[in-house]
Every structure is written in C-alpha cells, then in structure tokens.
Amino acid sequence: MKIYKKIVLAGGNGYLGTVLANYYKDKANEVIILARKQAKTVDNIRTVVWDGKAENGWTVHLSGADMLINLCGKNVNCRYTEKNKSEIVTSRVLPTELLGHAIHKMSNPPKLWINVTSATIYRHAEDHPQDEETGEIGYGFSIDVCKIWEEVFLKSETPHTRKIALRMGIVLGRSDSVFPRLLNLVRMGLGGKQGTGEQYIAWVHEQDVARSTQWLLDHPEIEGVVNCTAPDAIKNADMMHTIRKTYGMPFGLPAPEWLLDIGAVVIGTEPELILKSRWVKPKRLLDSGFVFQYEKAEYAVHDILSIKG
C-alpha cells in the first residue's frame, strides 16, 4: 500500500538520490527526480529536467508533495582550487535559494523540505561527540560552505513547509559511495590506518539514511538542524581493521600523513577529507525514538560485503 502521494528529489540522479528513489518507489504514488538531463521513467520514478538556476515548468511538480529532499551540490572530493571552491558554493546555494523562492509562492507547497547538508560543519573532535545542541562549529573552507548553505536554507520563508537541515555523515553503501574506495585499498593490501588512525569517522549506512528521512516525515514535531550519523562513531584505524577482518584480508599497509598529502595531489582531492576527525552524535534522532538498523560499523560492513559477494 502506498502511504505517500509524492516524493521529490532535487538533484536526485546521483548515488544517494538513487538510494532514496528506490526506497520510496514502493511507498509513494510517484517519485520525481529533478535533474539536468532527462532519464527514462522506471516504475513510478520519473525525471523532470531543471537547471537549478531558474523557475520554469518544474515548479508545478513540487505542488502537493509530501516531501522535498534537496541533494544538490558539487562533490567536495576534489582539490580546493578557486574554481572548484566557487562551484562547490554556488552548486549548493543557488538551488537552495531557488527552491525556497518557489515554495514561498506556492499555495500547496511540500509538507516537508529536507536540505541534505554535512556533518563536517563541526570542529575536528577527538575529545567528545558533537551534537545539535552543544556541538561546536569548526573553521576552514568546508565549514564555511556548510554555514553559508544552512543560512540560506534556514532563512528562506516557507510558512507552510517544515524545514530540516540534515547534517549527513559519510554514507556507506554498495555502489558509488566511499565504501568501494576503502574496499579497493583493502583488496590491494593498502587498507591500514590513514594518518594517525585516531581520527573519528562520522558514518551512516545508506538504508538508515533513507529510513531516517521517512521518520522525519512522519514526525512533524521535528524541525531545524538534525544530525544523520550512526550513533557509534568509529576511529579510522578501527574502521579499516573492520573492513579487513570482514573481507578476510590479514594485513593492510598504513598510509602516513606525508604520503596522504602526496596522494591527495595525485588523485585530485584534499587530505582533510581523510584526516579530519568527525565525531558526531545524532542526538535528536535518538531522542525522538529513531532506531538505527546499522548502529555499529561492523554491522554495516558485513551487510555491504554480504551483498557485494
């Protein structure tokens, strides 16, 4: 039985959008993906073309939606050149502003608008977890992006639409996520700790991401900032050990920080994406009664590897 009328995923043609679309296709009459390129309709998942910059025909598809989830944003897994920095900011801010303006003018707007932001907004933390109430905001480019992004989102005037800034951790899943990259390192015997290995990873299983959005949809008392990370943060060294053990690889060469600095240049990314300690607690989800299916990293790793074969 379909329990929702319409779910809209802005920028939903990527990895996480695919996870969410597949999750909701059996729960909603229709799932609409706003994307730059047309795609074939599969089951009740339909693509509507938009450019994320201008209001036109796509706005009608927001009308009457149970939930809008905004997933727009250039991948931060790149070198922070001035060009990339500009694209990282504008690819998040412009679609968010656009959606806010469209919703403000609607007579029948989405009931809930979730803007997927990032748990990287918190400071480097090895002393205690950062939650929505007491967490301390960090500094640096990636944090500045998150602050600007959330400010634009939260200040948008949507009196008839509840809003949630969902601060997402690193999503672990079966396809185009971080996990396959870590698994490849393990397979090559390079799956040891990275840097000191003491830095925490704020992670969450892809199915718990989808389940949490439904939980938020069904709990209208929740709004504002919500952390979406598994309650059991894990250190980098322990995560790599868990993947090695589950996969059956007896060893893994470590990657010291100086080597990561060189490797980051070679593969076109930033060392901070690996070395920053993200210890984040999903206090509001837990306090509201949400139960994570994959609370511990070993559960998530075992699930993913059991499917991949």
N, C-alpha and C positions, 0 to 999 in steps of 0.2 A: 504494500500500500504506500502510495506517495504521500508524504506528510507535508511537503512544501510545494509552493506554486512555482517559484523561480529563484534560482541562484545565479548571480552574475559574477564573473571572474575577470577583472580588468587586468590586462597583461597576463592572461592565464594560459598562454601557449607554451610556457616553459615547463621545467621539471615539476615544481610544486603545483602549478596550475593543473597539470595532468593528474597528479595525485588527487587533488580536490575534486576535479571533474568526475573522475572515476568513482570517488566516494559518494558523491551526491547524485549520480545519474539514476540510482535506484530509489532515491529519497525525494526527488523533486520532479515535477512535471517537465521542466526544462532547465538545462544548464547552458548559459550563454557566456561565451568567451569573447571578450573584446581584444582584438589582436590587429596587428598591422597588415597581416596577409590573410586572405581567405583560405579556409580549410574545409574539407568535406564534412558534412554532417554525419555523425556516428551516433546511432541510437537517438537519444534526446539531447545530445551535446552539439550545440550549434555555434559557429563562429560569426561574429559581426565585426566588420572592419572599422577601425578607428585609428587615428594617428596620435592620440594622447595630447593633442595641442589645440584642437578646435571643436566647438559644439556643432554637430550636424545630425544626421539621421540616427546615430547610435543611441542618442539620449532617450529615445522612446522605450528602449529595451530595459532601462532602469525602473520604469514605472511598474509599481506593484510587486517589486522583487522582495522576497523575504530577507535576502542578504546580498550585499555587495562586498566582495573581497578584492582589495587593490593590491596587486603583486608587482606593480611596475617598478623598474629600476635596473640600470646597467649593472652587470656583475662586477663586484668590487675586487674580484680575483684578477687584478691587473696591476701594472706599475702606476704609481700616482704621479703621472705627468700632468702638466697643467691642462692639456686637452682632456685627458681621462677624468681628472678631477671635475672639470666643468660638466662633462657628460654624466658623471655619477650624480651630481647635484640636480641638474636640470631634468634628468630622466625620472627623478623621484618627485621633485617639487611641482613641475608643470602638470603632470597627470593628476596629482592630488588636488591642486588648485582647480583644475578643470572639472573634476568630479564634484568638488564642493560647490562650485558655481551652478552646475547642472542640477544638483539635488536641491539647492536652495530655492530654485524657481519651480520645482515640481509640486503638483497638487497631490500626487500619490507616490511619494518617494520610497526608496528601500527602507525597510524597518530597521535594519542594522547595517552599518558600514564599518567593516574591519579594514584598517590600513596595516599591512604587514611591514613592521619596521624591524629594528635589530637590537638584540641584547648587547651588542658591542658598545652601546651608549654608556654603559657603566665603566668605572675605572678598572684598571688592572688590579685584580684582587686575589691574594693568596691567604689572607687572614680570616675572612669570613664572607659568607654569601651576600649578594646584593639583591634586595627585593624591591617591590614597587614603592614601599613606604619609607624605607630607611636607606635604600641604595644611593650611592654617591656617583654623580656623573663624572666621567673622565675628561681627558683633554686630547687634542690631536685632530687630524683631518677627519677620520672616520666618525669620531664622536660629534664633530661639528656638523657633519652631514645628517646624522640622526636627529640632532637638536633642531636644525632648520626644518627638516622633514616633518617632525612631530608638531612643531609650532604651527606650520602651515595647515596641517590636518586638524589640530585641536581648535584652532581659532576660526575655522570655517563655520558659517552659520547654517545649521541644519536642524531647526527646531523640532521637526517631526521624524528625525532619523537619529537613532542612538549610535554613538561612535566609540570604537575601541582601537587604540594603538597597540597592536600585538607585537611585543618585542620578542622576536624569534631567535632561538639559538641555532646552532649548526644542525641542519636536518640530515638525519641518517636514513638512507633508503636504498632501494635495489637498483636504481638506474643512474641517471645523470645527477648524482649528488656527491658530497665529499667522500662518502664511504668507498666507492670503487677506486678512488685515487689512493686512499690509505691501503686498501687491499692489494693494489698493484705493487706498492712498496713492500708489503709483507711477502708477496709471491717472489719478488726479486731478491729477498734476503736483506732488504733495507728497512725493515719495519721496526727498528729500535726507537728509543726516545728521540725527540726532536728538541734541540737546545738542552736545557737542564732536565726537561721532562716533568718539572714541578708545576708547570702552568696548567690551570684547570680548563676543561673544555665544557662549555655550556651547550649541550646537545639535546636533541629530541627526535624520537622516531617519527617517520612520516605519517604513520597511521594515528599517532597521538596528536599530531598537528591537525589532521582532519577532524578527529573526534573532539578536540578542544574547540574548534570553530562551531561545531554543532551545539556543544554545551553552552557556549556563549550566546548563540542564537536563541536557545531555549531558556536562558536565564536573563530576562530583561532588566533585572536589578543591577547587572554588572555593566559598567561603562568606564571610559578613561583608559589608563595605562594598565596592561596586563602582560606579565612575562609568560612566554611559552617555551619552557625548557624542562627537561626531565628533572625531577627533584633530587636525583643522585648525580651531581656533577662529578666528573672523574678527571684525574690528572692525565696529562699526555702520555707519560710513561706507562701508566696503568691501562689506558685505552689501547695503546699499541700492543701491550702484553696480552690483553683480552682478545684482540683480533688474531694475533699469532697463535695463541692457545686454541682458539675455536677453529681456526683454519688448519691447524696441525703443522705449523712451521716452528721448529725448535729454536731458531735463533733469528736475530734481527740486528743489523748494524745500526748504531746510533748516528745521528746527524748533529754535530756540534753547531753552535750558533754561527761561527765563522763560515762554516760550509753552507748553512742555510742562506746566509747573506749572498754568497756567490750563486747558489742555486736559484734563488729568487730572481736574480737578474737574468739568468739563463732562460727560465721558463716564463718570465714576464709577470711576476707577482710581487707582493710586499711581504717581508719577513714577519711583520706584526700580525698578519693573519694566522700565523702558526705560533708565535711566541707570546702573544698577549694572553694573560690569564683571565678567563671569563668564568667567574664563579657566580652563577645567577640562580636565584630561588623563585619558583612560580607560586608565590605566597597567595595571591588572590585566587588562582585556580584551586589550589589545595583547600583554602579556607571555604570556598564555595561548595566543596564536596566532590570536585572532579577527581577521578581515579585514573592514574596513568596505567595503560596496559603494559608499557615497557618502562618501568621505573628505573631499572638498573641497566647499565651498558651491556652487561653480558647477555641479558635477555634480548636486547635489540640486535646485537651482533649475531647471536645464534639464529634469530628469526631471519635476518637478511641472508646469511650464508646458507640456511636450510632451503631457501627458495632459489638462490643462485645456482646451487649444486656444485 
